[in-house]
Amino acid sequence: MLRTCLIALLCLGSSVAESAVAGVTIRTVDGRRWSADAAGIDAGDTLRLTGGEPATVPLAEVVSIEFGAVGARAEGAWDVVLVDGSRLVGALAAADEDELALETTEFGVLRLPLDLVTSASRGTPVGAAGAGADPELDHVTRKSGDTLSGTVTSIGADGVRIDGDLGAVTLAVDDVERVVVAHVDAAPEFAKKRAVVVVGAGGSELRADLVGLDRSRVELAAMFAPAVTVGVEHLVALRLGSARAEYLSDLTPTDVVQTPYFGGGDDFLFPWQRDRSVTGGPLVAGGRTFTKGLGLHARTKLTYALDGGFTRLEAVVGVADEVLALDAKGSVEVRFLVDGTLRWTSPILRGGEAAVDVPAIALDGARELVVEVDFADRADAGDRAIIGDALLVKK
């Protein structure tokens, strides 16, 4: 269905051709990671550094530019997923017709056309409406579990409006658990010259085009607005996604085996997570925050089919800092196997201890990678492992 809407964004700014960002950490595809006083980009797609070595780096070699730690998630925040894979986190604001209004920490109030929205939910993002649901209709699920189908015309603090068999109905926000928006038309094209994922302190991850940087802000173009400005104080990282690297958490395992200490696989309480801890929180281990990675509870075994085009694996392993609030702080071992051969085993990792950098694991055209998180010496209580910044580097 097609909807038209005036696109408004309450955080716009002009583009910056040459500029600098203060206090950053740079990660490049060759495995280096270092801090610089400031960074900027020039017209030749080169990252310029002040107070760091080297002084310039081609943007094509940059995996990420990191700013600060992930902030606390706002109570009652909603997750909104767009058709391009962006995930925006915030509180619902007053909405007009054919839009979703979201107040975010990073970007202010966004007014998003429903043509660009895939889903809106409390907490973990949702995908399809479920088996048997009409794919050409929008669906609203209430807290009671009841689902209404039809055409959603607005989502905001004043309620969720849906026009269906019962006529036009407005549901109170507190009564709604999730909204799934149907898309029978192709998503609009949005070409990027410098494709980037913007990771915000409030939990948002916006896919955008990097226009420019200065010491206080980043300039972007997004699918829903030609000019978006975000202050660096609201940023965790910019992921530039070098063509020579791929995050492990962006791949889908071909086999998953999860076995609790007591019982069988059906008793497993903490399924593995992409880019989140097993409880859905941020990936934090030993005081280090990771915007990409895996959350795994002992015992979990993930098998990945590789295409033979990777040369090495980089990663950091540890126990999630969230266990420090528990009586049991966890103890796990992490293993990596390549084409059936054990390549690296961690020492016993415990909650509150420093995360461990995994020595680069040679892949050399490997076809299979296995990641295992196993029990150590204290059953499985608090065994919440994190595989942070797991990066596969290509030839």
N, C-alpha and C positions, 0 to 999 in steps of 0.2 A: 504494500500500500504506500502511496505517496502522500506526504504531508509537507506543507510549506510553513516556514517559521522565520521570523526575524531573528537572526543570530546576534546575540548581545553578549559581551564579555566585559566584566568590570575590572579588568587588569590589562589594558592594552598599552603598547609602547611602540616607538619607532625602531627600525632595525639599526644595528651598529656594525659598520664595516670592519673596523679594527678596534679591539678593545681588550680588556684584561680582567681576570677573575682572581681575587686574592685568596691565598691559603688553600691549596688543592693537593691531592695525591693523584699521580698519573700511573696508569697501568697500560703496558704495551704488549703486543702480541708475542714479543720475544721473551716474555717472562719477567721483564724488569718492572719494578714498582718503586716510586720515589716521590718525595714531596717537593713542592716549589712554592715560592712566595706568591706568585701570580702566573696566570696563563691567559693567552688570548689567541685568536685565530686571524690569519690574514687572507687576502684574496686568493692566494695560491693553495688554499686548503692545507695550511701548515699550522701546527700548534706551536706558539711561541711561549717560552718559559722564562720567568725571572726568578733568580735565586735557586735554580735547579740545573742539573746536567743530564742530558745535553740541553742546549739553548733552544733548539727547534726539533720538532718531531712531525713527520707527515701524519695527517689525521687518519689516513688509511691504516696506520700501524697502531692507533690508539684504541684500546678496548674500553676503557672507562676513565672518567674524570670524577673524582670523589670529593665531596664537600664536608659532610658531617654525618651524625648518627640519625637513625630513624627515631622519630618522636613517638609519643604515646598515642594510641588510637583514641579518637574522641568517642565518648560513650554515646551509643545510639547511632553511630555513623552508618551510612549506606554505601554499598559497593555498586558502582554503575559501570557496566562493560559496554564499550562502543564497538561498532562493526569492524574497526581496524585493530581490535585487540587491546586498546587502551582501557585501563581500569582506574576510575576516578572515585575517590573516597571523600565523603562529606555529609553534611546535614541537608535534608530537603528544605528548600526555600520556596517562597511564593511563586507559583507557576501560572503562565498564561496558556492559551490553547496550543495544542500540538507541540508540547515541549516538556522537558524535564528540567527543573531548576535545582541546582546543587551548590551549596556553599562549602568551598574547599579551603583548607589551610593554605595551599600553595598558590592558587589562582584566583581567589576571591569567589564571587558568585558566577557560575557558569549557567547559561541558558542553552540547553542542548536540544536540537530538533529530534523528535522521536524517530525520524528516519535513520538517525545515526546510533540509536540506542538498541542494544541487544537484550540487556536485562538490567534490573535493579533489584537489589536484595539486601537484607540485613545481614551483615557479616560476609561469609564466604560467597563469592560470585556464583551464580547459577548459569546453567547452559540452556538446553532445550526444556520445553514445558513438561516433558514426560511422555511415556508410552501412551499411544491412543489419542494424544492431543492433536487438534486440527492445526497443521503447520501454517495455514493462511490466516489464523486468528491470533490476536493477542490474548494473554492469559494472566489473570491476577489471582494469586493464592493468598487466602486469608489465614490468620493464625490458627483458626479452627481446623484448617486443612481443606476447606471448601475452595473450589476454583470457579471463577467467573470467566467466560470467554466472550470476545467481541473485539471492539476497537478502542484502545486506550487513547484518550485525547489530551491528557496532561498528567504529570506526576510532580507533586510539590508538597509543601508543608500544609497546604489547604486540603490535601487529600489526593486520592488516585481516582480519576474519572474514567469510566469505561462504558461504552455504548454497546449493549448486547441484546439478547432475547428479552431481558427484563426491562429494556429501555435504557435511558441514561442513568447511571448509578455513580454516586461519589462515595468512596469508602474512606473512612478516617485512616490516616497514616499509621496510627497505633494498631489498627486492625489488619494491616497488610504485612505479609512476610516476604513476598517476592512478586516481581512483575517480569514477564517474558514478552518481548515485542517481536511480532512476526515480520519477516523480510522476504517478500516474494520478488522484489526488484533487486538488481545488482547494486552493490555499494558504490558510491561515487568514487571516481579516481582521485587520488591525492599523491602527486609525484613529489619526491623528496630529493634534494641535492645532497644534503648531509643528514641522512636518517639517524635519529637518536631516540632513545627512550629516556624520558625525564622521570627520575625517581624522587618523589617529594617526601618531605618530613611527615606529612599527614597520612602517608600510605598510598598516594596516587602514583600511577605509572602511565604517563602520557607518551604516546608515539607521535613524534613531531619532526619537523625539519629545523635543524639548528641554523639560525640566521646570524647570531653574533653574541659576544660576551663582553661584559665589563666588570669592574670590581664589585659591583653591587647587584647585578642582574644578568639574566640570560634571556636572549630574544629568540622567539620561536615562531613558526607557522604551524597551525594545526588543521585538521580536517574541518573543524567547526569554526575557525576564525583565522584570518590571514596574519594577524599580529598578536602574539601572546607574550607578556612579560612576567617573569617570576624572579623574586629576590633570592639571592644566593643563601640567605638565612633560612629559606624554606626548602632547600635542596639537600638531598642525600647524595645523588650521583647523576651523571650523564653517562649512559651506556651507548657508545658509538657503534658497537657491533662490527668490528673489523671483519672483512670478508674472509680472513684467514683464521677465524676462530668461531667456535660455537659452544654455548653453555650446555652442560650436561642436562640441566633441568629443563631445557627446551626440547629435549628428545623424549620419546615415549618408550619405556622399557618393553621388551618383547615378552618378559616373564617376570612375575612378582611372586615371591614366597615370603609370607609373614607368619612367624610362629611365636606365640607367647611362651613365657617360662612355664606356665601352668595351662593345660588345656590344649585345644587344637586351633587350627587357623580361623575357624568361625568365631573364636573367643577374642580375636585380636581387637584391642580397644583404640589403638593409635595408628591408623593407616598412614603410609608415607605421604609426604606433601612436597609440592614444587614451590620453591621460593618462600616457604614458610616453615616454622617449626611444626611438629606433629600436633600441637594444640592450636595452630592457626596464627601464632604470634610471629614477630620478626625473628630473623635468623641472627642470634647473638650468642657467641661462645667465647669465654675467656675475655670478655669486655670488647670483643671485636664484632662489628656489625657487617653483615653480608647482604647485599641486595639480590643476589642470585645464589641458588644452592638447593640442597635437599634437606628435608627434615625426616629422620628415620628413627623408629623405636626398635630396640633389640627384641626379637631377632628378625631382621629383614634382609632379603637378598633380592637385588634388582639386576636383571640381565639386559644389556643393550646390544643391539646388532649395529656394528659400525660398517662403513662402506670401504674401508681400507685406505681412506684418504687422509688419516690423521697421523701426526708424528709424535705427539706427546699429550699427557694429561697433567694439568695443574690443579691443586685443590688445597683446602685447609680443613682440618677435622677437629672436632671438639664436642663437648657436652653442652647443651643449651643452658644459658645462664638462668632461664626461668626455673630450673630445678632448685636453685638456691632458696626458693621460698618453701621447699618441701623438706620433710625430715630426711628422706632418702635422696642423696645427691647424684646417684647414678654411677655406673661404671661399665664401660663398653670397650670393645676392640673393633677397629675398622680394617677391612681387608680389600685390596684391589687385585683382581685376577684378569689377565689378558690372554685370550685364546686358551683358556684352561690352565694357565700357569700363574701361580701366586707371584705377584710382583712387589707387593709391599704390605706389611702389617703394622698397625700403629702400636705404640705402647698402650697400656691400660689408660683410658681417658676418664677423668672424673669431673663432676660438676664443680665449678669454681676454679679449676686449674686453667692454665694458658692453653689456647688452641694451638695445634701443631701444624706447621707447614709440611705438606707432603712433598718429598723430593720428586722432581719431574719424572713421570713414569713414561718410558718410551713405548709408543704404540706401533710404529714402524709398519704401517699398513694392516694393523690388526682388524679382525672381523668381529670379535666379541669382547665386551668389557663387562665384568661382574663387580658389583659393589656390595659388600656384606657388612652389616653391623651386628655384632654378636654380644652375648652376655659376657661379663667378666667375672667378678667375684662377689657380687651382691644380688643374686637373682636378677630381676628385671625392673625393680622399683627405681624410677627416675632415669631410666636408660634412654634418654632423649638425645640422640646424636644429631650433629649438624655437619653436613659436607658443604662447606662454604666456597664460593667463587670457583666451583668446579668447571674448568675450561678445557675444551678439546681444541688443540691447535692443528691446523691443516698444513699440508705441504706447501 
